Amino acid sequence: MNLNTPSKTILVAPLNWGLGHATRCVPIIKALQENNFIPIIASDGIALDLLKKEFPYLKFLELPSYEIEYAKNGKYFKWKLLKNCPRMIEAILEEKRLVKKWVKKHDIDGIISDNRLGVFSKKIPSVFITHQLNVMTGNTTWITSLLHQNIIKKFTECWVPDTLGTPNLAGELSHLKNPDLNIKYIGPLSRMNPKKVVKKYDLMIILSGPEPQRGMLEEKLKKEIKLYNGNILFIKGIIEKEQKKEQTDHVTFYNFMHSRQLEQALNESNIIVCRSGYTSIMDLSKLNKKAFFIPTPGQYEQEYLAKKLKKEGLVPYIEQNLFTIKNLDEINNYKGLSEIKSDLNWPEIFKVFLLNKNKLDMLNEASYKVKK
């Protein structure tokens, strides 16, 4: 990027659904700064809180909450989301109103939306980030995927944090048979880097995701780890104003960790237990880690990813209600995750924000014709 050109302001807006969308935006925000762009961050809840801790010197804006909640019983996960649809639609409409105002007020030149459906503008280049071109919802996958793809068509580009060919991390989630979207496979995103360090922990547990499932897994694991022989680091995944540390016998508890601290801890740990969320998979792949997955009950995407990686002989998993500490012995029978090399060519990726108005109008017109 030519440092002599005027800086462009880019709105970065991750969805507040657990911490994954926010954390995978961390390398993007850093890359924007390194390439002469000015990021403004917009989100809500714990996603916004986390990014404020990572980038305290940036401008932050608050978006309405989608009010995503998980059902206590996994089989009702889909119906709980359907029940929340009216509130989600209301939030999306409010997003559109706010973005229209912010584009003028803050002189925004481009948008990066990580799964926030209403954060886009036809007047400036707008990018949608997702690893779910297909949205897994059981027997309704065809309709949820179609609806999601129609939303993606409103954006100038869709960035997929995966590789186009094989090997890849997300499988059918991120690959379409006959795509008619403006897709750019940018490669896996991770804020982590491998380090040669002395191992301090035999087991590291990382929790994340909306309640009540996060808390339910925390309580289950606290009981199970009493039977584990070794040093344990337990990250609860609760973003609070102050970091808290507790020591109980062989277990060190933290409510949350900053990126650098988490990177160090992951490198210092032998095996990892966590959800099979896509951001966690990208991080563990970058660090070449052995892991055990406990998918969120009823969340089809996490269940699909866990099954895919187990079938490939990389990572074992089990349903939350069936997990016992003895299951960790299975890890020895699996290869573990390894990094999928990809060239994150940020100047090339960010070229979308250098489009002139005529080119943007042409892309919008082409997208409109595809939708018709």
KEKE-3310 file (N, C-alpha, C; in steps of 0.2 Angstrom, whole numbers, plus 5000, padded with zeros to 4 digits):
npx = (5004:5003:5010:5009:4997:4981:4974:4961:4946:4939:4926:4924:4915:4911:4900:4892:4893:4897:4915:4922:4920:4924:4937:4944:4944:4954:4967:4964:4961:4973:4981:4975:4979:4992:4993:4990:4976:4962:4955:4938:4929:4914:4902:4894:4891:4900:4909:4912:4918:4929:4937:4939:4948:4959:4962:4963:4965:4958:4943:4927:4911:4894:4883:4866:4861:4859:4853:4856:4852:4856:4847:4843:4842:4849:4842:4832:4839:4838:4824:4824:4832:4824:4813:4819:4820:4811:4817:4830:4828:4823:4835:4844:4838:4840:4853:4856:4851:4859:4872:4870:4870:4882:4891:4891:4894:4906:4914:4916:4925:4924:4918:4919:4911:4908:4898:4887:4872:4866:4875:4881:4883:4878:4884:4898:4912:4908:4912:4909:4912:4913:4913:4903:4896:4887:4874:4872:4858:4852:4838:4833:4843:4845:4836:4841:4854:4851:4845:4855:4865:4859:4858:4872:4875:4872:4883:4899:4910:4914:4923:4931:4937:4947:4954:4953:4955:4960:4971:4957:4949:4935:4927:4912:4905:4911:4912:4905:4896:4891:4895:4888:4892:4903:4916:4930:4943:4953:4961:4965:4962:4971:4975:4986:5002:5015:5026:5042:5042:5044:5034:5020:5008:4998:4985:4974:4959:4947:4933:4919:4906:4888:4877:4865:4874:4888:4890:4885:4893:4905:4902:4901:4914:4922:4919:4923:4937:4943:4947:4958:4975:4987:4994:4982:4975:4962:4952:4938:4931:4924:4921:4926:4928:4940:4954:4953:4961:4962:4968:4967:4971:4978:4973:4973:4963:4956:4946:4946:4958:4970:4975:4989:4993:4985:4990:5003:4999:4993:5003:5011:5004:5000:4989:4972:4956:4941:4927:4921:4921:4924:4934:4942:4947:4954:4964:4970:4975:4985:4994:4997:4991:4986:4970:4954:4937:4921:4907:4895:4879:4867:4871:4873:4883:4895:4895:4896:4909:4916:4914:4919:4933:4936:4933:4943:4954:4960:4956:4948:4930:4916:4899:4892:4885:4889:4903:4917:4932:4940:4939:4949:4959:4958:4964:4977:4976:4974:4980:4981:4979:4986:4995:4987:4995:4994:4994:4992:4989:4988:4988:4983:4971:4965:4962:4949:4944:4949:4941:4934:4919:4912:4916:4911:4897:4895:4897:4887:4876:4878:4876:4863:4857:4860:4853:4840)
npy = (4994:5011:5023:5036:5039:5046:5041:5029:5027:5013:5003:4991:4977:4965:4951:4948:4934:4923:4923:4922:4928:4941:4939:4934:4945:4952:4950:4956:4969:4974:4972:4981:4993:4992:4994:5007:5011:5017:5010:5009:5002:4992:4985:4974:4970:4957:4955:4967:4972:4964:4968:4981:4980:4975:4985:4998:5012:5015:5021:5017:5011:5007:4994:4988:4974:4957:4948:4934:4919:4903:4887:4878:4864:4855:4851:4860:4870:4876:4881:4890:4900:4903:4908:4920:4927:4939:4949:4949:4953:4966:4972:4971:4980:4992:4992:4995:5008:5015:5013:5020:5033:5034:5032:5045:5053:5049:5049:5037:5025:5012:4995:4982:4968:4956:4944:4952:4956:4968:4977:4986:4996:5003:5013:5013:5002:4987:4973:4956:4944:4927:4910:4902:4898:4889:4886:4876:4868:4856:4848:4859:4865:4869:4880:4889:4891:4896:4908:4915:4916:4925:4936:4939:4942:4956:4962:4970:4961:4944:4938:4923:4915:4903:4890:4888:4876:4859:4854:4859:4869:4871:4863:4858:4869:4880:4880:4880:4871:4877:4892:4908:4920:4934:4929:4928:4919:4920:4914:4905:4913:4919:4925:4920:4914:4901:4897:4892:4886:4882:4869:4872:4868:4853:4852:4863:4872:4880:4890:4897:4907:4910:4911:4899:4888:4890:4892:4880:4870:4874:4871:4857:4853:4857:4848:4836:4838:4837:4824:4823:4820:4831:4847:4861:4873:4884:4893:4903:4911:4923:4939:4953:4968:4968:4957:4941:4930:4913:4901:4884:4870:4860:4867:4882:4896:4908:4922:4928:4930:4942:4943:4941:4935:4924:4918:4915:4906:4895:4890:4885:4874:4857:4849:4854:4858:4862:4871:4867:4878:4888:4898:4894:4882:4887:4894:4884:4876:4884:4884:4871:4861:4848:4842:4841:4841:4848:4850:4864:4860:4856:4865:4865:4869:4868:4854:4848:4852:4846:4832:4831:4834:4823:4812:4814:4810:4819:4826:4821:4820:4823:4822:4835:4831:4818:4818:4813:4814:4804:4802:4810:4802:4797:4806:4803:4794:4802:4813:4827:4845:4854:4867:4875:4881:4898:4912:4927:4940:4955:4969:4965:4959:4970:4979:4980:4991:5002:5004:5014:5025:5022:5009:5002:5005:4997:4984:4983:4984:4972:4963:4965:4960:4947:4943:4945)
npz = (5000:4996:5006:5004:5000:5005:5021:5022:5030:5039:5043:5055:5059:5070:5073:5089:5095:5105:5106:5095:5082:5085:5089:5078:5070:5075:5069:5056:5059:5064:5052:5044:5050:5048:5034:5031:5034:5043:5056:5063:5076:5078:5087:5099:5117:5124:5114:5109:5121:5122:5111:5114:5124:5117:5108:5114:5110:5099:5089:5095:5092:5096:5092:5089:5099:5094:5102:5105:5111:5118:5119:5134:5132:5120:5108:5106:5101:5087:5087:5097:5092:5081:5088:5093:5081:5077:5086:5081:5068:5070:5076:5065:5056:5063:5063:5049:5049:5058:5052:5040:5045:5051:5041:5035:5046:5051:5040:5033:5023:5019:5023:5034:5038:5049:5048:5052:5048:5044:5042:5030:5015:5000:4994:4997:4997:5003:5013:5017:5030:5031:5036:5033:5020:5017:5028:5041:5047:5050:5044:5038:5031:5018:5015:5025:5020:5008:5011:5018:5008:4999:5006:5007:4994:4993:4997:4992:4991:4997:5010:5013:5026:5023:5013:4996:4989:4993:5006:5017:5031:5034:5026:5018:5023:5019:5005:4990:4977:4965:4964:4964:4969:4974:4979:4989:4994:5007:5016:5031:5047:5060:5076:5083:5086:5084:5097:5103:5118:5136:5142:5153:5157:5158:5153:5145:5146:5137:5137:5129:5120:5120:5134:5140:5139:5140:5154:5158:5153:5160:5173:5173:5168:5179:5189:5183:5181:5193:5194:5186:5183:5183:5178:5176:5166:5166:5157:5158:5149:5152:5149:5158:5168:5175:5175:5182:5193:5200:5211:5213:5220:5208:5198:5188:5187:5176:5172:5159:5145:5138:5120:5118:5130:5130:5119:5123:5133:5127:5119:5129:5133:5133:5128:5122:5127:5121:5113:5097:5088:5074:5074:5085:5079:5069:5076:5083:5073:5068:5078:5078:5086:5098:5102:5111:5107:5112:5106:5105:5111:5100:5090:5074:5065:5073:5077:5064:5060:5070:5068:5055:5057:5066:5058:5048:5056:5065:5076:5091:5097:5108:5113:5124:5136:5138:5141:5149:5160:5156:5143:5137:5135:5122:5113:5110:5100:5088:5076:5078:5075:5061:5053:5040:5026:5020:5010:5016:5008:5011:5005:4993:4996:5002:4991:4987:4994:4987:4976:4963:4962:4950:4947:4958:4957:4945:4950:4960:4952:4944:4954:4958:4946:4947:4958:4954)
capx = (5000:5006:5009:5008:4990:4977:4971:4954:4943:4936:4921:4925:4909:4910:4894:4893:4890:4903:4920:4925:4919:4928:4945:4946:4944:4960:4972:4962:4962:4980:4983:4972:4983:4999:4992:4988:4969:4960:4949:4933:4926:4907:4899:4890:4892:4907:4913:4914:4922:4936:4941:4941:4954:4964:4963:4960:4966:4954:4936:4922:4904:4889:4878:4861:4862:4855:4851:4856:4853:4855:4842:4847:4842:4852:4838:4828:4843:4835:4818:4826:4834:4818:4809:4822:4820:4809:4822:4836:4826:4823:4842:4847:4835:4843:4860:4856:4849:4865:4877:4869:4871:4889:4895:4892:4896:4913:4918:4919:4926:4923:4915:4920:4905:4909:4892:4882:4868:4863:4881:4883:4881:4879:4888:4905:4914:4906:4914:4905:4916:4910:4915:4897:4892:4881:4872:4870:4853:4848:4833:4832:4850:4844:4833:4845:4859:4849:4844:4862:4868:4855:4861:4879:4875:4871:4890:4904:4914:4913:4929:4930:4944:4948:4957:4948:4956:4961:4966:4954:4947:4928:4923:4906:4902:4914:4913:4899:4897:4891:4894:4887:4894:4909:4920:4938:4946:4959:4965:4963:4964:4972:4979:4991:5009:5018:5033:5046:5042:5043:5027:5018:5001:4996:4978:4971:4952:4945:4926:4916:4899:4883:4874:4867:4878:4894:4890:4883:4900:4910:4901:4902:4921:4925:4918:4927:4945:4945:4950:4963:4982:4991:4992:4977:4974:4955:4949:4931:4928:4919:4924:4924:4932:4946:4956:4954:4965:4961:4972:4964:4975:4982:4970:4973:4957:4956:4940:4948:4965:4971:4977:4996:4993:4982:4995:5008:4997:4991:5010:5013:5000:5001:4982:4967:4949:4937:4921:4923:4920:4928:4939:4946:4950:4959:4970:4974:4978:4990:4998:4999:4990:4982:4964:4948:4931:4915:4903:4889:4873:4862:4874:4875:4890:4901:4894:4898:4916:4919:4913:4924:4940:4937:4934:4950:4959:4964:4954:4942:4925:4910:4893:4893:4882:4893:4910:4921:4939:4943:4939:4955:4964:4957:4968:4983:4975:4973:4986:4981:4978:4992:4994:4987:4999:4991:4998:4988:4992:4984:4987:4979:4964:4962:4961:4942:4943:4951:4937:4930:4912:4909:4917:4906:4890:4894:4897:4881:4871:4879:4874:4856:4854:4860:4847:4833)
capy = (5000:5017:5027:5043:5041:5048:5036:5028:5024:5006:5001:4984:4976:4958:4949:4946:4927:4921:4928:4920:4933:4947:4937:4933:4951:4955:4951:4961:4976:4975:4973:4988:4999:4992:4996:5014:5012:5019:5006:5010:4996:4993:4978:4975:4965:4954:4956:4974:4973:4961:4972:4988:4978:4974:4991:5004:5018:5016:5023:5012:5012:5002:4992:4984:4966:4952:4945:4927:4915:4896:4883:4873:4858:4856:4849:4866:4876:4880:4884:4896:4905:4905:4913:4926:4931:4946:4954:4949:4958:4973:4974:4972:4986:4997:4992:4998:5015:5018:5013:5025:5039:5034:5033:5052:5057:5047:5049:5030:5024:5005:4992:4974:4965:4948:4941:4957:4956:4974:4982:4987:5002:5002:5019:5012:4995:4983:4966:4952:4939:4921:4903:4898:4899:4885:4887:4870:4868:4850:4847:4866:4868:4871:4886:4894:4893:4901:4915:4918:4918:4931:4942:4940:4945:4963:4965:4970:4955:4940:4935:4917:4913:4896:4889:4886:4869:4855:4853:4865:4868:4871:4858:4860:4875:4886:4878:4879:4868:4881:4898:4914:4925:4937:4926:4929:4914:4924:4909:4905:4919:4918:4930:4916:4912:4896:4898:4887:4888:4876:4867:4873:4865:4847:4853:4869:4872:4887:4891:4903:4906:4912:4907:4896:4883:4891:4890:4873:4866:4876:4867:4850:4852:4858:4842:4831:4839:4834:4817:4824:4821:4836:4854:4863:4880:4885:4900:4903:4915:4928:4946:4957:4974:4967:4950:4938:4923:4909:4894:4879:4864:4859:4871:4889:4899:4915:4924:4929:4932:4945:4939:4939:4931:4918:4915:4912:4900:4890:4887:4882:4869:4851:4848:4859:4856:4868:4870:4866:4884:4889:4902:4890:4878:4891:4896:4878:4874:4888:4882:4864:4858:4842:4845:4838:4846:4847:4855:4866:4855:4858:4870:4861:4870:4865:4847:4846:4853:4841:4826:4832:4833:4817:4808:4815:4808:4825:4828:4818:4824:4819:4826:4838:4827:4811:4819:4812:4815:4798:4803:4813:4797:4796:4811:4799:4791:4807:4817:4834:4850:4857:4874:4876:4887:4902:4919:4933:4946:4960:4974:4963:4959:4977:4982:4982:4998:5007:5005:5020:5025:5019:5002:5000:5005:4991:4978:4983:4982:4965:4959:4966:4956:4940:4942:4945)
capz = (5000:4995:5012:5002:4998:5011:5024:5022:5036:5038:5049:5056:5064:5071:5077:5096:5096:5108:5105:5089:5077:5087:5089:5071:5067:5077:5063:5051:5062:5064:5045:5041:5053:5045:5027:5030:5035:5050:5058:5068:5077:5080:5089:5106:5122:5126:5108:5109:5127:5121:5106:5118:5128:5112:5104:5118:5107:5093:5090:5095:5091:5098:5088:5093:5100:5091:5108:5103:5117:5117:5123:5139:5129:5113:5103:5105:5098:5081:5088:5101:5087:5077:5093:5093:5075:5077:5089:5076:5062:5073:5077:5058:5053:5067:5060:5043:5050:5061:5047:5035:5048:5053:5035:5034:5051:5052:5034:5032:5016:5018:5028:5035:5042:5051:5050:5054:5042:5042:5041:5023:5011:4993:4992:4998:4996:5009:5013:5022:5031:5034:5034:5032:5014:5018:5035:5043:5052:5049:5038:5035:5029:5011:5016:5028:5016:5002:5013:5019:5001:4996:5010:5005:4987:4994:4998:4986:4991:5003:5011:5017:5030:5022:5007:4990:4987:4999:5012:5020:5037:5035:5021:5015:5026:5016:4998:4986:4971:4959:4967:4960:4974:4973:4984:4989:4999:5010:5020:5038:5050:5067:5080:5087:5082:5087:5100:5107:5125:5141:5144:5160:5158:5154:5150:5145:5145:5135:5136:5125:5118:5124:5140:5147:5138:5142:5161:5160:5152:5165:5179:5171:5168:5186:5192:5179:5181:5200:5193:5181:5186:5180:5179:5172:5165:5165:5155:5158:5144:5154:5149:5164:5168:5177:5175:5189:5193:5206:5211:5217:5220:5202:5193:5188:5184:5173:5169:5152:5144:5132:5115:5119:5136:5128:5114:5127:5137:5122:5117:5135:5135:5129:5125:5123:5127:5119:5108:5090:5084:5068:5076:5089:5075:5065:5081:5085:5067:5067:5083:5077:5093:5099:5105:5111:5106:5115:5102:5109:5110:5095:5086:5069:5063:5077:5076:5058:5060:5075:5064:5049:5059:5068:5052:5045:5060:5068:5083:5094:5101:5111:5115:5131:5141:5138:5142:5156:5159:5153:5135:5135:5132:5115:5110:5108:5093:5083:5073:5080:5069:5058:5050:5032:5024:5016:5009:5018:5005:5013:5000:4987:4999:5003:4985:4986:4997:4982:4970:4962:4962:4944:4947:4963:4954:4941:4954:4963:4946:4943:4960:4957:4941:4949:4963:4950)
cpx = (5004:5005:5008:5001:4986:4974:4964:4952:4938:4932:4922:4920:4908:4903:4896:4889:4896:4909:4924:4926:4924:4936:4948:4947:4951:4965:4970:4963:4969:4983:4980:4977:4990:4999:4989:4980:4968:4954:4945:4930:4919:4905:4895:4892:4899:4912:4916:4919:4929:4940:4943:4947:4960:4966:4961:4961:4962:4947:4932:4915:4899:4884:4872:4863:4857:4851:4850:4857:4852:4850:4846:4847:4844:4847:4833:4832:4840:4829:4819:4828:4828:4813:4812:4822:4817:4814:4828:4834:4826:4830:4845:4844:4838:4850:4860:4855:4856:4871:4876:4871:4879:4893:4897:4896:4904:4917:4921:4919:4925:4921:4917:4915:4907:4902:4886:4878:4866:4869:4884:4880:4883:4883:4896:4906:4912:4908:4910:4910:4912:4913:4909:4894:4886:4880:4869:4864:4849:4844:4831:4838:4849:4841:4837:4851:4857:4848:4850:4865:4865:4857:4868:4880:4874:4878:4894:4908:4912:4920:4928:4937:4945:4952:4952:4949:4956:4969:4963:4951:4939:4924:4917:4903:4905:4915:4906:4900:4896:4890:4893:4888:4901:4914:4927:4940:4953:4963:4963:4966:4965:4976:4985:4997:5012:5025:5036:5047:5042:5036:5025:5012:5000:4990:4976:4964:4950:4937:4924:4909:4894:4880:4867:4872:4885:4895:4889:4889:4905:4908:4902:4910:4924:4924:4923:4935:4947:4949:4956:4970:4986:4989:4987:4976:4967:4953:4942:4928:4923:4923:4922:4929:4939:4948:4956:4957:4964:4966:4968:4967:4979:4978:4971:4967:4958:4949:4941:4955:4965:4974:4985:4997:4990:4986:5000:5005:4995:4998:5013:5009:5000:4994:4977:4960:4945:4931:4924:4921:4926:4935:4944:4950:4955:4965:4974:4978:4985:4996:5000:4997:4985:4976:4959:4942:4925:4910:4897:4883:4868:4864:4877:4881:4896:4901:4897:4906:4919:4919:4918:4931:4941:4937:4940:4956:4963:4962:4947:4937:4920:4905:4894:4891:4885:4900:4912:4928:4943:4943:4945:4960:4964:4962:4975:4982:4974:4979:4987:4981:4985:4990:4993:4990:4994:4994:4992:4991:4987:4983:4983:4972:4961:4960:4954:4940:4945:4947:4934:4923:4909:4910:4912:4899:4890:4894:4890:4875:4872:4876:4866:4853:4855:4854:4840:4833)
cpy = (5006:5022:5034:5045:5042:5041:5035:5025:5018:5005:4994:4982:4968:4957:4947:4940:4923:4926:4927:4925:4939:4945:4936:4940:4955:4956:4956:4968:4978:4976:4979:4994:4998:4994:5003:5015:5014:5015:5009:5004:4997:4986:4980:4970:4963:4955:4963:4975:4970:4965:4979:4986:4977:4980:4997:5011:5019:5018:5017:5014:5006:5000:4988:4977:4962:4948:4937:4924:4907:4893:4879:4866:4859:4855:4855:4872:4880:4883:4890:4901:4908:4910:4920:4930:4938:4951:4955:4954:4965:4976:4975:4978:4992:4998:4996:5006:5018:5018:5019:5032:5039:5035:5041:5055:5055:5047:5042:5028:5016:5001:4984:4972:4958:4946:4945:4958:4963:4979:4982:4993:5001:5008:5018:5004:4992:4976:4962:4946:4933:4915:4899:4900:4895:4885:4880:4871:4862:4850:4854:4869:4872:4879:4891:4896:4897:4908:4919:4920:4924:4937:4944:4943:4953:4966:4965:4964:4951:4937:4929:4915:4906:4896:4887:4879:4865:4855:4860:4864:4867:4866:4861:4867:4881:4885:4876:4875:4872:4889:4904:4920:4928:4935:4927:4924:4918:4920:4910:4911:4917:4924:4927:4915:4907:4899:4892:4889:4881:4875:4868:4869:4858:4848:4860:4869:4879:4887:4897:4901:4909:4908:4904:4890:4884:4889:4883:4868:4868:4871:4860:4849:4853:4852:4837:4832:4838:4828:4817:4824:4825:4843:4857:4870:4881:4892:4900:4906:4920:4935:4951:4963:4973:4959:4947:4931:4920:4903:4890:4872:4864:4863:4878:4892:4906:4916:4925:4931:4937:4941:4937:4934:4924:4914:4911:4905:4894:4886:4883:4876:4863:4849:4853:4856:4862:4866:4869:4872:4885:4893:4898:4885:4881:4892:4889:4875:4878:4886:4875:4860:4852:4844:4840:4842:4843:4852:4857:4862:4859:4863:4865:4862:4867:4857:4845:4847:4848:4834:4826:4830:4826:4812:4808:4813:4813:4826:4824:4822:4820:4824:4829:4833:4820:4812:4817:4813:4810:4798:4806:4808:4796:4801:4808:4796:4795:4811:4824:4839:4852:4863:4872:4882:4891:4909:4924:4939:4952:4966:4972:4962:4965:4981:4984:4989:5004:5008:5012:5019:5021:5011:4999:5000:4999:4985:4978:4981:4975:4961:4959:4961:4949:4938:4941:4938)
cpz = (5000:5001:5010:5001:5005:5014:5023:5028:5035:5044:5049:5061:5064:5075:5084:5097:5099:5106:5098:5083:5078:5087:5082:5067:5069:5072:5058:5053:5062:5057:5042:5044:5049:5037:5026:5030:5042:5052:5063:5069:5080:5081:5096:5111:5123:5120:5108:5115:5125:5116:5109:5122:5123:5109:5108:5115:5101:5095:5090:5095:5093:5094:5092:5094:5097:5096:5107:5110:5115:5122:5128:5136:5122:5107:5101:5102:5093:5083:5093:5097:5083:5082:5093:5087:5074:5080:5084:5071:5064:5073:5070:5055:5057:5064:5054:5044:5053:5056:5042:5038:5049:5046:5033:5039:5052:5046:5032:5025:5014:5024:5028:5040:5043:5053:5053:5048:5039:5041:5034:5020:5004:4990:4993:4998:5003:5008:5019:5023:5034:5032:5032:5026:5014:5026:5037:5049:5051:5043:5035:5032:5022:5011:5019:5024:5010:5005:5015:5013:4998:5000:5008:4998:4988:4995:4992:4986:4997:5004:5015:5020:5029:5015:5002:4989:4994:5000:5014:5027:5038:5030:5018:5017:5021:5008:4995:4979:4965:4962:4962:4964:4972:4979:4984:4995:5001:5014:5027:5042:5058:5070:5084:5082:5087:5090:5103:5114:5130:5142:5151:5162:5154:5150:5150:5142:5143:5133:5133:5123:5123:5130:5137:5145:5140:5150:5162:5159:5158:5171:5178:5172:5175:5190:5189:5181:5188:5199:5188:5185:5182:5181:5174:5172:5162:5163:5154:5152:5146:5154:5154:5164:5170:5177:5182:5188:5200:5205:5215:5216:5213:5196:5194:5184:5182:5171:5161:5151:5138:5126:5116:5125:5134:5123:5118:5131:5133:5120:5123:5137:5130:5125:5127:5123:5126:5115:5101:5085:5079:5070:5080:5084:5071:5070:5082:5079:5066:5072:5083:5084:5093:5103:5106:5111:5109:5111:5106:5107:5105:5090:5080:5066:5067:5077:5070:5058:5065:5071:5059:5052:5063:5063:5048:5050:5064:5075:5085:5097:5104:5113:5123:5136:5142:5140:5149:5155:5156:5145:5133:5132:5125:5110:5107:5101:5087:5082:5076:5074:5067:5054:5042:5030:5019:5016:5010:5015:5006:5008:4995:4990:5000:4997:4984:4989:4992:4976:4969:4962:4956:4944:4952:4961:4949:4945:4958:4958:4944:4948:4960:4952:4943:4954:4959:4946)
residu = (MET:ASN:LEU:ASN:THR:PRO:SER:LYS:THR:ILE:LEU:VAL:ALA:PRO:LEU:ASN:TRP:GLY:LEU:GLY:HIS:ALA:THR:ARG:CYS:VAL:PRO:ILE:ILE:LYS:ALA:LEU:GLN:GLU:ASN:ASN:PHE:ILE:PRO:ILE:ILE:ALA:SER:ASP:GLY:ILE:ALA:LEU:ASP:LEU:LEU:LYS:LYS:GLU:PHE:PRO:TYR:LEU:LYS:PHE:LEU:GLU:LEU:PRO:SER:TYR:GLU:ILE:GLU:TYR:ALA:LYS:ASN:GLY:LYS:TYR:PHE:LYS:TRP:LYS:LEU:LEU:LYS:ASN:CYS:PRO:ARG:MET:ILE:GLU:ALA:ILE:LEU:GLU:GLU:LYS:ARG:LEU:VAL:LYS:LYS:TRP:VAL:LYS:LYS:HIS:ASP:ILE:ASP:GLY:ILE:ILE:SER:ASP:ASN:ARG:LEU:GLY:VAL:PHE:SER:LYS:LYS:ILE:PRO:SER:VAL:PHE:ILE:THR:HIS:GLN:LEU:ASN:VAL:MET:THR:GLY:ASN:THR:THR:TRP:ILE:THR:SER:LEU:LEU:HIS:GLN:ASN:ILE:ILE:LYS:LYS:PHE:THR:GLU:CYS:TRP:VAL:PRO:ASP:THR:LEU:GLY:THR:PRO:ASN:LEU:ALA:GLY:GLU:LEU:SER:HIS:LEU:LYS:ASN:PRO:ASP:LEU:ASN:ILE:LYS:TYR:ILE:GLY:PRO:LEU:SER:ARG:MET:ASN:PRO:LYS:LYS:VAL:VAL:LYS:LYS:TYR:ASP:LEU:MET:ILE:ILE:LEU:SER:GLY:PRO:GLU:PRO:GLN:ARG:GLY:MET:LEU:GLU:GLU:LYS:LEU:LYS:LYS:GLU:ILE:LYS:LEU:TYR:ASN:GLY:ASN:ILE:LEU:PHE:ILE:LYS:GLY:ILE:ILE:GLU:LYS:GLU:GLN:LYS:LYS:GLU:GLN:THR:ASP:HIS:VAL:THR:PHE:TYR:ASN:PHE:MET:HIS:SER:ARG:GLN:LEU:GLU:GLN:ALA:LEU:ASN:GLU:SER:ASN:ILE:ILE:VAL:CYS:ARG:SER:GLY:TYR:THR:SER:ILE:MET:ASP:LEU:SER:LYS:LEU:ASN:LYS:LYS:ALA:PHE:PHE:ILE:PRO:THR:PRO:GLY:GLN:TYR:GLU:GLN:GLU:TYR:LEU:ALA:LYS:LYS:LEU:LYS:LYS:GLU:GLY:LEU:VAL:PRO:TYR:ILE:GLU:GLN:ASN:LEU:PHE:THR:ILE:LYS:ASN:LEU:ASP:GLU:ILE:ASN:ASN:TYR:LYS:GLY:LEU:SER:GLU:ILE:LYS:SER:ASP:LEU:ASN:TRP:PRO:GLU:ILE:PHE:LYS:VAL:PHE:LEU:LEU:ASN:LYS:ASN:LYS:LEU:ASP:MET:LEU:ASN:GLU:ALA:SER:TYR:LYS:VAL:LYS:LYS)
# end
